[in-house]
Amino acid sequence: MHGVTEMHGVNWGDVPTWVASVLTGGSLLLGFSILLRDRRRMDRSQIDQFAFWVEGDKSDRHTARILIHVKNASALPVKGVTIGASANVHYDGLTFVAKFTAEKVWDVLGPGISDDYESSFSPAQQAASLGLTLDPDRTSIDYVTAMPEYAYLQDNSGRPWAMDNKEVLRRTRRTSVSSKAR
């Protein structure tokens, strides 16, 4: 039998050696997963100290507004903060809803800085832009609901972050933000 290798004398080891090998491999995998988890936590440490929220409000019977609030509680600046929001304006006790949007860009938001931005809207102005007439004296806003539409920023290390559909900031591949890129 030339060319045939016999496997009769191969020693596959004993059970304790196999168990030790499997446990060693498992320990290595566990160690790598802990390193990755800690790295993700470290990457998020600055972003977890950044907050933004939006509010809808009416400043009077005829004017609605979106308020965008940001706060950088970290010890480092964040860059390219862009937040977009929309609001539904319910008025005259009707089911008619006017929708408007607002966007604010901060080039740099320094450490410990908070800022607010306000965008106003009048249903009469929107009607006029559509060629319609809406008498402001006969129109009264009931309530305004606002929600964030998008948020983008870069942490101090230049890593880009974007708001996901659950309104949580997540790492993204996007490196620059422009209104047309959305």
Backbone torsions as a table, in degrees:
resi	resn	phi	psi	omega
1	MET	NA	79.0	177.4
2	HIS	-83.1	141.5	177.4
3	GLY	85.8	-1.8	179.6
4	VAL	-107.9	128.5	179.8
5	THR	-95.1	132.6	179.9
6	GLU	-90.3	136.9	-178.0
7	MET	-110.6	14.0	-175.0
8	HIS	-67.3	-33.3	-174.0
9	GLY	-95.7	10.5	-177.8
10	VAL	-75.3	133.2	178.2
11	ASN	-100.0	111.1	-178.4
12	TRP	-84.6	3.3	177.9
13	GLY	88.0	175.9	179.6
14	ASP	-105.6	171.4	-175.3
15	VAL	-59.9	-46.0	-179.7
16	PRO	-58.6	-36.5	179.2
17	THR	-67.0	-41.5	177.9
18	TRP	-64.2	-44.1	180.0
19	VAL	-62.5	-43.6	179.6
20	ALA	-61.9	-40.6	179.3
21	SER	-64.5	-44.7	179.8
22	VAL	-64.4	-43.4	179.2
23	LEU	-64.9	-37.6	177.6
24	THR	-63.7	-44.9	177.4
25	GLY	-61.8	-42.2	177.7
26	GLY	-63.6	-38.6	178.5
27	SER	-64.5	-40.3	177.2
28	LEU	-63.3	-44.5	178.1
29	LEU	-62.4	-42.3	177.8
30	LEU	-62.2	-43.1	179.0
31	GLY	-60.8	-44.2	178.3
32	PHE	-64.8	-39.7	179.8
33	SER	-66.8	-35.8	176.8
34	ILE	-66.4	-41.2	177.2
35	LEU	-61.2	-43.8	179.0
36	LEU	-64.5	-42.6	178.5
37	ARG	-61.1	-46.0	179.6
38	ASP	-64.5	-36.4	177.7
39	ARG	-64.3	-42.7	178.2
40	ARG	-63.7	-40.9	178.0
41	ARG	-62.4	-42.4	-180.0
42	MET	-65.2	-40.7	177.9
43	ASP	-62.7	-35.0	-177.8
44	ARG	-84.3	-11.1	-170.1
45	SER	-55.8	-41.1	179.5
46	GLN	-74.5	-43.0	-177.2
47	ILE	-65.7	-32.4	178.2
48	ASP	-67.0	-12.2	177.7
49	GLN	-102.8	8.7	176.7
50	PHE	-107.9	135.1	-179.8
51	ALA	-134.8	148.8	171.7
52	PHE	-145.3	150.6	175.7
53	TRP	-156.1	158.5	-179.5
54	VAL	-125.6	151.7	177.5
55	GLU	-135.2	146.9	171.3
56	GLY	-107.3	142.1	-174.6
57	ASP	-155.4	162.5	170.7
58	LYS	-116.3	130.0	-179.1
59	SER	-85.0	-24.3	172.0
60	ASP	-158.2	-171.0	-177.8
61	ARG	-64.3	-21.9	-171.3
62	HIS	-114.4	-6.9	-174.1
63	THR	-129.2	125.5	175.2
64	ALA	-102.6	162.8	177.8
65	ARG	-149.6	152.4	171.0
66	ILE	-107.8	131.6	175.0
67	LEU	-112.1	124.6	176.3
68	ILE	-110.7	124.2	-179.0
69	HIS	-115.1	138.9	174.3
70	VAL	-133.4	149.5	176.2
71	LYS	-146.7	124.2	175.3
72	ASN	-105.9	97.2	-178.6
73	ALA	-87.6	0.1	-179.0
74	SER	-79.3	170.4	178.9
75	ALA	-89.2	6.1	-178.1
76	LEU	-127.7	153.1	178.1
77	PRO	-75.3	154.4	169.2
78	VAL	-114.1	150.6	-173.1
79	LYS	-121.7	156.3	172.6
80	GLY	57.9	39.3	-178.8
81	VAL	-73.2	119.6	178.3
82	THR	-128.7	122.1	-179.1
83	ILE	-129.2	129.2	176.3
84	GLY	-116.6	143.4	-179.0
85	ALA	-141.2	159.0	174.5
86	SER	-132.6	159.7	179.4
87	ALA	-140.5	144.7	171.3
88	ASN	-103.1	131.3	-179.0
89	VAL	-111.5	114.9	179.5
90	HIS	-98.1	127.5	-178.7
91	TYR	-143.5	160.1	178.9
92	ASP	57.9	27.1	177.7
93	GLY	62.4	14.8	-178.9
94	LEU	-98.9	172.5	175.4
95	THR	-85.3	-1.3	-180.0
96	PHE	-67.5	132.9	-179.8
97	VAL	-127.9	127.7	173.1
98	ALA	-98.7	136.9	-179.2
99	LYS	-114.8	135.6	173.6
100	PHE	-138.6	159.9	-176.2
101	THR	-125.3	160.1	176.7
102	ALA	-144.2	149.3	176.3
103	GLU	-139.4	139.1	177.2
104	LYS	-131.8	137.1	178.6
105	VAL	-121.6	128.7	171.2
106	TRP	-112.0	121.4	178.8
107	ASP	-62.9	-47.3	177.7
108	VAL	-141.1	134.7	173.6
109	LEU	-117.5	107.4	-173.7
110	GLY	-66.7	169.9	179.9
111	PRO	-62.9	135.5	177.2
112	GLY	72.8	10.4	-176.0
113	ILE	-93.8	138.3	171.6
114	SER	-119.4	148.5	177.7
115	ASP	-150.8	157.3	179.1
116	ASP	-130.6	149.7	176.9
117	TYR	-135.1	139.8	-178.9
118	GLU	-126.5	134.3	174.5
119	SER	-126.2	127.4	-177.0
120	SER	-102.6	159.0	-175.5
121	PHE	-151.4	139.1	176.3
122	SER	-123.2	125.2	176.7
123	PRO	-56.3	-33.5	178.3
124	ALA	-65.3	-38.8	177.5
125	GLN	-66.3	-40.7	178.7
126	GLN	-64.0	-42.8	178.7
127	ALA	-60.8	-43.0	179.7
128	ALA	-62.4	-37.9	179.5
129	SER	-67.0	-20.1	177.8
130	LEU	-96.8	5.0	179.7
131	GLY	82.3	15.4	179.8
132	LEU	-107.1	163.1	177.4
133	THR	-116.0	129.2	177.9
134	LEU	-131.6	117.7	-177.1
135	ASP	-72.2	113.5	-177.7
136	PRO	-62.3	-29.2	-179.2
137	ASP	-72.7	-18.3	-178.6
138	ARG	-107.2	7.1	-178.8
139	THR	-117.2	128.5	-179.1
140	SER	-132.0	127.2	179.7
141	ILE	-75.6	128.8	177.3
142	ASP	-83.5	-55.2	178.9
143	TYR	-159.8	165.4	-176.6
144	VAL	-130.6	131.3	174.1
145	THR	-117.0	133.4	-177.8
146	ALA	-125.2	152.4	177.3
147	MET	-149.4	148.1	176.4
148	PRO	-71.5	141.6	178.2
149	GLU	-102.4	-39.6	179.7
150	TYR	-159.3	157.3	175.1
151	ALA	-151.2	133.2	177.4
152	TYR	-135.2	145.5	173.8
153	LEU	-164.8	169.6	174.7
154	GLN	-122.2	136.8	175.6
155	ASP	-77.3	179.9	-176.1
156	ASN	-63.5	-22.3	178.4
157	SER	-88.5	1.6	179.1
158	GLY	86.1	6.7	178.3
159	ARG	-76.2	129.4	-179.8
160	PRO	-81.7	144.1	180.0
161	TRP	-132.2	146.1	178.7
162	ALA	-141.6	151.9	177.9
163	MET	-76.0	133.1	176.1
164	ASP	-91.0	-175.7	-176.5
165	ASN	-70.3	-8.5	175.7
166	LYS	-101.9	12.8	179.5
167	GLU	62.7	35.9	176.9
168	VAL	-115.3	137.3	177.8
169	LEU	-76.0	127.7	179.5
170	ARG	-129.1	152.8	174.3
171	ARG	-60.4	144.6	179.6
172	THR	-138.1	167.0	177.5
173	ARG	-88.2	-15.1	-178.0
174	ARG	-61.9	129.2	-178.9
175	THR	-104.6	-20.5	177.1
176	SER	-136.2	158.0	-176.5
177	VAL	-120.3	130.0	171.1
178	SER	-144.6	151.0	-178.3
179	SER	-58.5	-33.3	-177.1
180	LYS	-77.9	-18.5	-177.3
181	ALA	-78.1	-17.3	-178.5
182	ARG	-74.9	NA	NA
